Amino acid sequence: MAALTLSSKQTPFPYAAVAVASYTEKAELVFDETATGVTLQLNGSSITDEEEICKALATGLPDDSSKSPAFFALAKTLPTVTAVPDLIAALNSLDDHLTYRTFLVGHEITAADWIVWGNIKGSSKITGLLKNNNQPHLSRWLAHLESLDCIQAALASLTAAKANKARLGTKTAAGFALGLANAEDGKVVTRFPPEPSGYLHIGHAKAALLNQYFAKMYHGKLIIRFDDTNPSKERAEFEETILEDLHLLDIHGDVVTHTSDHFQTLYDLALKLIKSGQAYTDDTEQAQMRLERGEGIASAHREDSVDVNLKHFDEMTKGTTEGLRWCLRAKISVDNPNKAMRDPVIYRCNILPHHRTGDKWKVYPTYDFACPVVDSIEGVTHALRTNEYRDRNPQYQWMINALGLRNVNIWDFSRLNFIYTLLSKRKLHWFVDQGIVRGWDDPRFPTVRGIRRRGLTVEAISQFMLAQGPSQAVVSLEWDSIWAMNKKIIDPVAPRHWAIVTGKMVPVTITGGPTSPEIKTLPKHKKNPDVGEKKTVFTSAILVEQEDAVSFEDQEEVTLMDWGNAIVRSKTTNSSGEITAIEMELHLEGDFRKTKKKITWLSQSMPTHPLAPVVLLDYDYLITKKKLEENDNVADFVTPVTEFREAALADANVHDLKKGDIMQFERKGYYVCDGLVDGHLEFIKIPDGKAASLASKAGVPAKAEADVVPATKMYQMEKVYGDDVKADEETTKMYKVENVYKAA
């Protein structure tokens, strides 16, 4: 991870850089009281300008390149304004801008928010003026950013550093230092509530791991609860596969429950809401209801009497034709700015049999109603939810308060997204249905089964998820970090073997080699004898890779790994320039430290010492676009070829491997054994975190010259209104920003 080094005594303090580093979790904070400025060490480079640091760390955050520069310029200007009237005017302008906006640019936090927040936070004059409460919208925005857990953790580490509690040069990352609010040791209860409608994916893995982590941290309890409230999608077999997936992740609940265990209680509480006038039945069509909620229009049935509502709910309960027309809505608000509070549906009809309760019920609670109720009655103390549910947190609290239930603490964390990766069950189902993948455990899938089959270890998954900490950043992560973490875990224990691709083998005759096959016992891992031993066959007839063969110079001395040096005496070449045969002379007294090439090899297969036929598999991303939007047709972005197979021969020791074993074919990479298929073992290549192993293998078609765009690392966007529309400069009241790129 990158490091952001700074002094706690620095003036002005670089709050913006600290905030972006903590929010994105891309850099650890290192408080070094001897530092004279702020420095970001990233990918081998040092960045000392705070604005450039923010931009470097904000890669992956949402952004609007046309609007952000103005706020970066404003942030730089604010601390230099000395006249109070001018400063107040600038703050009033920001306050006006935030009157109907949550954030400065777009609908999510961007680097623009942090650069402005940081410069305001670092100015005692500005913070003093804001105490007059004349800029309520600006103050609200500032308070929200500062209230985020990651920022609170960073500010806490700053306070500790100022009090000399942090040693010189100590790394202080946000992590989980703050723990859970209102948590008592031995009393914490968390829950992981998957819907039994499919297989778990890597996004679910984060939620499950965090829930188990906090339960163990506080010596508490983890509930695995199946949220089985939709008979249309749920099946008992999915419950079994989810439990198996959790077992693959080494996650074990203290108890397994079902929302269906509480159907009667939930139903009784729904009746309680109706009788208290806090819920009503509604037969508004779905599209019309969506429109009315969006526009803040009350339903025609909102003021129906309790008796009428009870009558309709009874029809729903019986599943009659009339009842199927209705749903039950909580009576919260018509026009609350938070649309999640606009009378959400809490019960609906479904006459399909339930996989646990059969045809007993014809009405089922929605997640928004069932979740807070069951959390409360099952004793959950802390509900961990991704921040996509943040707008629904007030709704969650309303349900508990309206029903007079025990309170539950909510702890938000960011949803996990990866580039070139689909987490939508619907879209993943499409790949299975189209036969593009072989099933839900396909190594190209982000399901728990898929990533485990690809060779991702439980240790790497756990470390990566916990390293994310309480970050609130919604970003699309690269896969490099998690695979690099995985490599560090498997490298010290992965046995080493050799393999040569069948179509690229070159026979070599060794002069001075053994007259008959010799077998020696060698360590499977030179640096870790605990991995075990293997038997290596030495003969005067060996095989090497074509790629190595063509690189040999005449009379060049090379090292045959695990054997010694040999001198290339002659090469035979065909008309295509390929090497068809080589003669070498063994030169064991040669110094391997002086040779440039260390070569893997195999003794040629013979009846008494047969080589193992294997298949080496590698994979590409399933889609060609880094992030699919909601309205994108997945079929338009399918990578043409995503599986690459090579037949090879391996040393006979691989026959001892079983499915799931991880090893390394030296000079080829790390592999996981996928078992025996059609008489040969198959091995799936494990990405090592390096760019070359993770780059999309799909060819990018060359653009015609007319489409050539200026060289830039930024993404390109088409003009929304075409080329002919020009803004009327006289009609805008927004401040102007000079064109950064002057016309030539």
N, C-alpha and C positions, 0 to 999 in steps of 0.2 A: 504494500500500500504506500502511496505517496505520503510525504511528511511536510507539514506546515510549521516552520520554526519561527518563533517570535518571543519577545519579552513581555511579561505582564505589565511592565512599567512603561511600555512604549506610548508616546504621545504624538499625534492622536492615535488611539488604539485602533488597529485594523479590524473592526467588528465585522465588516462586510466579508472579508476573506475567511474569518473564523466561522461566520454563519454559513457560507456556501460549503466550506469543508465539512462542517457538522451535518448540514442538511443532506448533502449528497453522499456522506460517508466515504468520500474518495480520498481523504487525507487525514492522518492522525495529527493532533495538535501536540507540538513539542515546545514546552516553555523553557527557554534558555535565557536566563537573565543577563548573559553577556552579549546577546544578539542586539545589533544596532538597527535592525529593520525587520521586515517580514519576508521570508523566503519559502517558496514552494519547490520542493524537490519532486519532479514528476518525469518519469520515463528518461532518467539520466540528465535532465535539464534543470537549471535553476531559474526561477521566475521571481523577480523582486518587486514588480509593479503590482499594486493591489488590484487595479482594474483588470490587468491581464491574468492575475491569479484567479479572479472570479470567473472570467470567461473560460479559462482552461478547465476549472473544476465544474463549470455549469454545462459542459458538453453532455447532451442527452436530456437536459431539461427542456420543457416546452419553451418556445421563444417566438418573437415576432421581430425579425431583423429590421423591419422598417420603422418600428416604434422604439425599440430598446435603446438605440444610440442617443436619443433625446434625453432619456432618463439617466443614462451614464454621464452625459454632459451636465445635467442638472445636479447629479450627485457630486461631481467634481467642483461645481460652482458654489453650492450651498455653504460650505465651511469658510469660503473666502468673502462672503457678504458680511460687511461690518455694520452698515446702516440698518437699524431695527425696522424702520418702515419697509425697506426693501425685502428684508427677511420675512416679515409678516406677510407681505404680498406673495412671496414665493410659497409660503406655507398655505396660504389661502387658496392658491392655484392648485396645489396638490390636494387640498381638502375638497375642492370642487370636483376635481377629476375622480376622486374616490367616492363621491356621493352615491352613485349608482353602480359602483364597481367593487368587487371583492379584492382584486389585485390590480397592479398598475398596467400589466399587459396580459390580455387574454383571461382565461378562466382558471389558471393554475399559477402557483408561485414560479417566478422566473428569476434569472440573475438580476434583472432590473429591480425587482423588489428588494433583493438583498443589498445591492450597491447603494440604493437610496436609504434603506433602513440603517445600514451600517454607518453612513455619514451623518445621519440625524442622531443616532445613538452616541456617536463619538463627539458630538458638539454639546457642551454644557449650556451654551447660550440658547440653542434651539430647544433642547429639552426643557429649559427653564420657561421659555415662551409658551410651550405646549401645556404647561401646568395651568395656564389660564383658562383651559377648556374652550377655547374659541374655534378649534378645528376638530370637531367630534369625529368626523369620518377618518381623518388622518390618524387621530389618536387610537381609534378602533383598529385600524390597519396595523399600526405599530404594536399594539398590545397583542394582537392575534399572532403575529410573527414571533414575538418574544415568548409567547406562551407555549410554543411547540416544545415537546420533550427534548428534542435534539439540541435546541438553542438553550434551554434551561440547563442541560448537562454541560454544554460548553461554557456557559456563564459561571456555573458552579466550579468548573475546573479552573477558570480564571481567578475566581475568588480564592480558591485554595492556593494557587500559585502566588498571589499577592500576599497571602498570609504565611508564605514560606513553607507551606505544607507539601508543596510539590518540589521535589529535588531538582537540582539543575539538570536540564536535559531530559527529565522524565517525560515519557509519552503519556499524554492524557487524552484518550479518545472518549467520545460520548458513550458508546457501548451500552451496557445495561446498568451503569453505576447507580442510576436513580431507582432502579427496581420498579415495583408496582406501588401505586398510591394506596394508602390505607391497608397495607398488607401486614398481617400478623403471622409470625412463624408458627407453623403447625395448623393454621386455620385457612390457608389459601386453597380455593377450589377453582380449577379452570376446566374448560370443556372444549372439545373439538367436535363440531356438529356437521359431519358430511351428509349430503343427500345421497341415498343409495340408488343413484340413477346412472352410474358410470364408474370409471376408474379414476383413482387419484392421480393428479399430475404434480409437477414440481412446485406450482403455486400453493397447492394444498399442503405440500410437504413443509413449507415455511410455517404455515399456521399450526400444523400439528406439532412441529418441533418446538416452536415458541411456547405453546401451551404446556408441553411436557417439561420444558426447561424451567418455567416459572413454578410449576407444581413441585418439582424437585428442589429448586432453589429455596423454597419456603417450607420444605418438608410437608407439603400438602397433598392434594389428591387431584387426579386427572380423570374426567369423565369423557368417555367416547359415546357420543349420543347421535343416533341416526335420526336425521330430520325427515321422517317419513310421512309427509303430509300431502303427497301428490300421487295417488294410485296410477295416474296415467303414465308415469315415467319410472316408477320404482319397482325393483324386484329383489327378492330375497337373495338371489345369487350375487347381486352387487354388494350386499352386506358382507358376504363371505370374502369377496375379492378385496374389498376395502380393508378388512381386518388383516388379510394376507399382505396387502401393500404396506400397512402400518408396521406389520412384523418385519418386512424387508427394511424398513427405516429404523428398526429397533425402538419402536414406539409402542408402549403397552399401557393401556388405561387401567385405572384401579377398578373401574366398573363400566359396563356397557349398558346403555339405556336407549330408549326410543321415545320420540315425541308421542307416538301412538299409545305409550303407556299412560299418557295423561289426557287422552281425548275427552273423557267424561268431565274432568276438572276444567279443561279448556272450554268445553261446551257450556258448563254451568256459569263460568265467568263471562262468557259472551251474553248469556241471558241476563246476568247482573248488569252489564253495560246497557242493554236494551231497557231494562226496567228503570235504570237511573237516568234515562234520557241521554246517554252518552254514546249510543249507537243506533243506527237506523237501517232498514232494508231499502234496497234500491234496485230498480230494473232498467236503469239507463243503459243503453247499448255501450259496448266497450269504447268504440271510437268517439262517441258523443261524451262519455264520461272523461276520457282523456282530454278532450277539447275543453270541457267545462273546468276541469282541475287546472289546466294550463292558463285559462283566462280568469280564474277566480270566480266562477259562476256557481251559485248554489244549486244543488240537485232539486228537482221538483218534489222529491220525497223527503227532503231534509227535515221538514217540520211535521211529518206524519206522527200520529199519536202512538203512544207505547202499545196500545192494544192492536193497532194496525200492524205495527212492526213485529209484534209477537206472532200474529196470525201468519204473516209472510214467512217468518223464520221457521214456523212450524211446518209450512209447506216445503220449505227447503230441507228441513230435517227428514221429511218423509220421501224426498226425492221425487215429488210429483212433477207432472208437466208444468204446472204453474210455478212450483218451487224452483225449477231449473232456470227460470227467467231472472231470479233474484240473487242478490249477494248482500252481505252485511258490511256496513261501513262504520268506522269509528267517527264519532261526531267531534272533531277537533277544531278545524278551522276551514273556512272557505277560501280565504285569500292570503294566508300566511306567506311571507316572502320565501320561506322554505317550503317548497312544493311537496316535500315528503309529509308535511303536516296537514295537507289539504284532504281531510276525510279519506284516509286510506282504506282499502278493502281488507277486512279481517276474517271473513268467512265466505266460502263459495261452495257450490254443489259439485259433486262428482259421483256418478252412480256406478263407476267401475269398482269391482271388488278390490279391497286392500290386501296386500300380501300377508299382513299379520292379523287384521281384524275382520277379514272377509267382507260380507255385505251388511255388517252391523251399522255402519255409518254411511250417510249420503252427503254429509256436510263436513268440510275439513277446514281447519284454521290456516291462514296464510303464515308465512315465515315471520312477517312483521309482528304478528300477534302472538304466535306460539313461542318465538325465541325468548322475549323478555319474561314471559310467564313461566316457562319451563326452567329458564335459568334461575329464576327466583325460588321456585318451589323445590328444585333439586339441590339448592344450597350453593350455587355458583357464587363466588365472591368477586371474580374478575372475568369479564367477558372480553376476550381479545378479538378484535375485528379489524379487517383491512379498512383503510381510510376512505374507500369508495362508499362505505356505509356512514360516513360522518354526518351527512345531511339527515340520516335516519336516527341518529343518536337521540335527538330530542323526542322523536316519536317513540323510541324504546322507553325513554324515561316517562313519557306520558302514560303509556300502557301500565307501567308499574304503579304510578301515582294514582291513576283512575281506579285501579283495582285494589289499592291499599296493600300492595305486596312488599316484601322485603327488598331493599335497594340492592343493586348490583353495580359495581364499578366497571366502567368501560375503558379499555386501553387500546388505542389505535396504533396500527403499524401500516407501512406502505405495502401495496400489492406488488408481487414479484412479476416482472415482465422481462422477457429476453428477446433480442433481435432475431428475426427470421423464425419465430416460434409462435405456434398457435396454442392457446390454452382454452379456446372455446370448445366445449363438448360437441356442439353441433357441427363445427367445422372439422374437428377430429373424426367424428362419425362419418363425415363425407369421404374422407380419405380411406377409411376402412371399407365403406360401401362400394367405392369405386375400384377397390382392389389395388390401389397404389401402394398400400402397405399390407403386411400379412396379418396384422391384428393389433390389439391394444398394447402388446408388449414389444412392438417393433422398435428396433434401436434408433429409428429416426423420430420416434414420438417422445414428447416431453412428459409422458406418464411416468409414474414411479417405476413401473415395470420396464418401461423403455429405457430410461436413463440408467437403471441398475444393470440392465442387459448390455448397455453400451460400455459399462465398466466404471461408472461413477460410484464411488464408495459411500457408505453411510457416514463415515467420518468426514469426508469432504463436504457432503451435503449439510451436515450439522454445523461444521465450522463456518461454512459460507453463510448459512442462514443467520447464525448468531453474530457473525461479523457485520451484518447489515444493521444491527442494533435497532434503536427505535426511530430510525430515519423515516421522515414523512415524505421523502421525495418520491414522486411517481415518474420513474425513468425506465427506459428500455435498456437493460443491462447487456453487456457483451458476455459471451460465454467464456472468455479467456481466463477470468479470475477463478472461476469454480474448477475449471479443468487444470489450471496451474496448481491450485490447492490440492487437487486429486493426485497430481503427479508427485508432489512432495510426500504424500502418504504412501503411494504404491512403490515408488522407486527403491526405498531401502529393503523391501521384502519381496519384490517380484523376481522370480527365478529367471535366469538368462538362458535363451536357446537360440538356435540359428535356423534360418530358412532361406531357400533360394527359389526364386520364381521359375517355374518349369520351362516356360518359353524363352528364358534368358540365361540358361545354364551354359557354361563353357567347360568342357572336360580338360583337366590338367594332369599331365604326367610328371611325377616327382622323381628326379634322379637322386639317389642316395636315401630314398625313403625306405620304410620297412618292407621286407620281402613278403611278409604275410600280415594280415590285419592284426593290429595291436589295440588293446582297449585299456584306457586309463580312467581312473576315477578323479573327477575334478569338482570343485565347488560350483553350485548353481549360481552363486552370487559371490564374487571375489571379495566384496567388502563386508559380507554378512554370512559367516559360516553356518549360522543357525537355519538358513534357508534349506540346507541339505546338499546332497551330492548327486552328480550325474555321471554317466559313462560316455566317454567320447572315443570314437573309433578313428584310428590313424592308419592310413593306407597310402600306397604310392600312386593311387588314382583318385583324384579329388575333383570337386566341382566348385566353380566360383561364378559370381554374377557377371553378365555381359558388361554392365556399366563399369565394373572394376577392371575387367579384362582390357577394354579399349583404352583405359587410362594408363596402362603399363607401358613404360619405355623399354626399349631393348636394353638388356643387361641391367635393368633396374633391380635394386634390392628392396623387397617388400617384407612385411611381417605377416605371417599366417597366425592369426590369434590363437592362443592356447597351445602353440606348437613352437614357433621360432621363425627365423628369417629364411628366405629363399630368394634366389636370383632368377629373373626371367631370362631364359636362354633363347627361346624362339616362340613366334606366334604364327598361326595359320589363319589367313583371312579369306573370306569368300568375295564374290563380285560386288556384294552390297556394302562391303567394308566391315562386316561383322566378323568378330573373332570366332573361329570354329574349333580351335585347339591351341593349347599352350604347353610348352615344356619348361619346367623349372628345376633348378638344382638346389637341394637343401643346403643351407648354410647356417647351421645352428650356433656357430661361434659368433655370428653377426650380432651387432648391438641394436636392439629394437628401438632404442631411444633416438637413433640416427635415421630411421626410416620415416618417410612421409606418409606411407599408406599402411594401415592396419586392416587386414582383410578377413572377413568371415568366410568359411568354406565348409564343405561337407565331404566326407568320404563317399565315393560313388557307391550306389546301392548294390548290394550283393545278397545272394540267398541267405547267408548266415547272419548278415547285419543289414536288414532292409531299412531304408529311409521311410519316413511317414508321409504319405500324401495328405496335404492340407489345402484349405482354401482360405485366402486372406481377404477379408471384407473391409471396405471403407465406405463411408456415407457422406452425402451432401445434405444441406438443408432442404426441406420439402417445398418451401416457397422462396420466390426470388425477391420479394419485397421485405424490407426490414420490419415494417409494422403494417399489418393490414388494418384498414379502417373498417368501421361497422358496415358500411354500404359496399365495400369491395366484394366482388365475386371471386371467391377463392380459386375457382377454375382458371381464372385469367392469370394467376401468379404461381402456377405449379411448375416446379423445376423439372425439366424434361427427363433427366437421368439422375437418380439419387443413390443408386447402389453400384459399387464397383467391386468386381470379383477377380481375383488372380489365383490360379492354381500354383502350388508350390510344393517343394519337398522340404521336410524339416527333420532334424535329428530325432532318432527313435525315442528319446526321453519324453517327448510330448505325449506319448501314449499314456503316461502316468497322470496326465491332467484330466480333470473332470469339468463339467459345465459350470461356469462361473469363476473358475480359477483365473487369476490375472498373472501375466508373465510378460517378458520382453523378448522379442526377436531382435537381437542386437543389430544396430545400424538400420533398423526398420521402424522400430517404435514399440509402444506398449500395446498389448492385445489382451482380450478376455476370451477364454475358450467358450464357444457357443454349443459345444457338444458334437456328437457324431451324426453326420448326415450323409446318406448314400455311401457309407463305407469310408468316409474321410472326415477328419476333424475340421471344424470351421472356427476361425479366429476373427473377432471383430476388433478393428483398430480403435484404440482409446485416444482421443485428442489429448495433447500434452499442454495446451494453453498457449502455444506459440501461434503467431498470426498465420503462418503457412498452413497449419493443420486445421485452422478454423475458417479460413477464407472460403467463400462460396465457390464451388467448382463449376458452376453454371457459366457458360460463356456469355460475355456481354457483347451484343452486336455493335459493330462500329457504326457511328453516325455519319451521315452524309456531310460533306463540307458545309453545306448551307445551315446545318444544325449545330455547327461547332460553337461552343460558348467559351467565354474567357476562362482561363485557368483559375479555379477556385476550389476550396475544400468545403464550401458551403453547399447545401442542397439547392437545387434550382426549382423555381415554381413558375407555373404559367401565369400570365397576367389575367386577373379575374375578369376584367372588362375589355380585353383585347388591346390592340395597339392604337386605336383611334381616339379613345376617350382621354381628354385632358381635364385636370382639375381646374376649377375656376378659382384663381388665387384670391380674388376679392371676397369670396363667400365664406372663407374659413376663418375661425377665431382661434385656431390652434397656433401655438408658437411654431416658428419655422426652424428647420435644421439644415445647415448648409450641406450641399452635396459633397460627400467625402471624396468621391472619385471625380475630379474635375475633367471637363472635356479637354481632349488633347488640342 
